[in-house]
Amino acid sequence: MNKNKKEQRFGTLPVFLTAISTILGAILFLRFGFAVGTLGFGGIVLIIIIGHLVTIPTALAISEIATNEKVKGGGEYFIISRSFGLNIGATIGIAFYLSQAISVAFYIIAFAEAFTPIFELIKSNFGLVLPKQVISVPALIILGVIIIKKGADVGVKLLYIVIAILFISLILFFFGTPISTPSEIGNIYDNFFNNSDKFFIVLAIVFPAFTGMTAGVGLSGDLKDPKKSIPLGTILGTVTGMIIYFFIAYKLRVSAPMNDLASDQFIINRITLFGSIAIPLGLAASTLSSAIGSILVAPRTLQALSLDSSFPSKRINKFLSKGIGSMNEPLNGTIVTGVIALVFVLMGDVDAVASVITMFFMVTYGSLCLISFLHHFGSDPSYRPTFQSKWYLSLFGALLAGWLMFQISSLYAIMAFVIIILIYKGINKYHRHRGGLESIFQGAIYQFNRKLKIYLQRAKKKDQGWRPSAICISKDTFTRNKSLSLLSWISYQYGFGTYIHLIDGYYSKETNIKAKEIFEKLVTKITSLSDDVYIDTLISPSFTSAIAQVVQLPSPSGMENNMVIFEFDKKETEGLEQILENISLVQSGSFDVCLLGSSSRNINYENGIDIWIKNWDTDNTNLMILLSYIILAHPVWKKAYIKIYRVCPEGKYEEEKENLNNLVSTGRLPISTKNIEVIELKKDIELKHLINQKSYDADLTILGFKEEIIHKEGVEFFKGYDEIGDVLFVDANGIKKI
């Protein structure tokens, strides 16, 4: 056997023991009586229920995910990073690691509380007031040294001992007798739900009592069969802990008056049989076991993070990933965890540390539930866990975790999210090449989009208003991109655009490979120009066959395509001739047709769009105006304006002026009356010369055309506009409603 290969020899029991020992920890002995006394029996029952409405869906979610793929070292971090991607995973993983490291401090601080009787004895006999750190600091150092020297094996062996002590203490607690008379204690219905205004404050303090259920997942890299051990150990630990807490709450309430429960931190000593010995031992055992569980998993999370190069330095990643022994024990990770824990141990405030832990655990649990939900919703065929939760439980757990964060403390919640955002920004800057966020959302978005398209298709109504769903076909993408820009302007707010890059040739393995390579280049090119256009490639032996295929393509938006855009260079006629030969083919599909004549002039987006309306533009007028309005919605056109020129025969000036003003007014179009000009075309005036003169400075000029004119004049109709910039020729399929 390869000696360098990690020996994985733990079964289900260590997962369960790590979970239950962390669940039945410091809060149980130090704060649970306070919680019962403050909120009443009904209040604490509600806290247990709410807490487990987060933890149970999380336990089910993590069990589900763990049975779909091999969970390696890092536990929750491994699951999140392999689902959300390494950058998001590292972000949440670092936050989760910090909560695990702080948890070590939390349990060590609570461990020192077990020596309170000794501190009081020293104070009464010698007058010395010793800080709890005289116990907590050496305890942390000794525990760290043991774990470093002996590894996870000794940690798990210690768990067996402390769990035995913990359960003996609990048995003695349940066999204990009330400290007051029944009349002083009252019944459980007295003050059943008390101090509701303090509910979320108490929840923040008590919630870490329920967070240990995933502690065993951190041992994933050391388990023989993670797919079996993680679900069984985690769920068993969660359910067992919840049941025990219900009984503990009842026992506390029927054993002491409410005031005593709320004010006496060690009232559990007085209730328990042989409490002066059993409870300090139980507290020491529970907190020590929880500390052991946390100090076993936290360094492994840190080690997994560094193995994925999550930190912005190869030296740091190499240092933190260092392991020793056949099981690759995280040596340096344990040292760093111990140092972080030491900082918080010196703080010594149980409640403050508990609130910090709560926030980061909520983030982690919410993320795990969200991953499970997205996997369900995305319906990925490769997601086949042998254990399955329900999507609605996962969604509920994710939403509840987020809601509780803000209910407990909006400030702490905002701080937690700010820290996570800053961590993500740093990681994403260092690892720009690593994506992954889209991988889990892609399936969900695909399913949502698929169902939405089917709904739109079946719910389609005739009178639903017009909006452009344009498709553009071009083989000149890498030499001219103005048609892509036009499509982007149309698609930004009111429409949808599909851009097809045409590749000449017959479909084959070679052309297919070429198409994929071009597509990758297109993605890069179009991303820099527009985020609003859907792109694809098409292989076709001729322009005509390509058009025949394109006009039959369904729109990715779910709408039917209703407009086809072509682009040509105004200085060349070859491309234009090819387009005009196929206009009738496009119009047979009842499409609006746009021909963009590109010039070499750059657009400055401030000189506006000029629209020229002629006598025979009855069908085209509204579409030309609507397109100009839609284009101006794009941010690059925010300083531009629309100007309309209406060309009419002599003697029709007043009539056409009034008609056009009414059209603009009733259509609520942002066109000033001073930008509407009616021109009586006299016989001695050449229209193209007038357009070149009036629209010389325009960024875009829109003109109408009809198929009959193409048959009559052909290419010549589109020539002669050399003095102006880009020209958009529009042929509408019927009158559009403004």
Secondary structure, 3 states (H helix, E strand, C coil): CCCCCCCCCECHHHHHHHHHHHHCCHHHHHCHHHHHHHHHHHHHHHHHHHHHHHHHHHHHHHHHHHCCCCCCCCCHHHHHHHHHCHHHHHHHHHHHHHHHHHHHHHHHHHHHHCCHHHHHHHHHHHCCCCCCHHHHHHHHHHHHHHHHHHHHHHHHHHHHHHHHHHHHHHHHHHCCCCCCCHHHHCCCCCCCCCCHHHHHHHHHHHHHHHHHHHHHHHHHHHECCHHHHHHHHHHHHHHHHHHHHHHHHHHHHCCCCHHHHHHCCCHHHHHCCCHHHHHHHHHHHHHHHHHHHHHHHHHHHHHHHHHCCCCCCHHHHHHHHCEECCCCEEHHHHHHHHHHHHHHHHHCCHHHHHHHHHHHHHHHHHHHHHHHHHHHHHCCCCCCCCCCCCHHHHHHHHHHHHHHHHHHCHHHHHHHHHHHHHHHHHHHHHCCCCCCHHHHHHHHHHHHHHHHHHHHHHCCCCCCCCCCEEEEEECCCCCCCHHHHHHHHHHCCCCEEEEEEEEECCCCHHHHHHHHHHHHHHHHHHHHHCCCEEEEEEEECCHHHHHHHHCCCCCCCCCCCCEEEEEEECCCCHHHHHHHCCHHHHHCCCCEEEEEEECCCCCCCCCCEEEEECCCCCCHHHHHHHHHHHHCCCHHHCCCCEEEEEEECCCCHHHHHHHHHHHHHHCCCCCCHHHEEEEECCCCCCHHHHHHHHCCCCCEEEEECCHHHHHHHHHHHHCCCCCCCEEEEEECCCCCCC
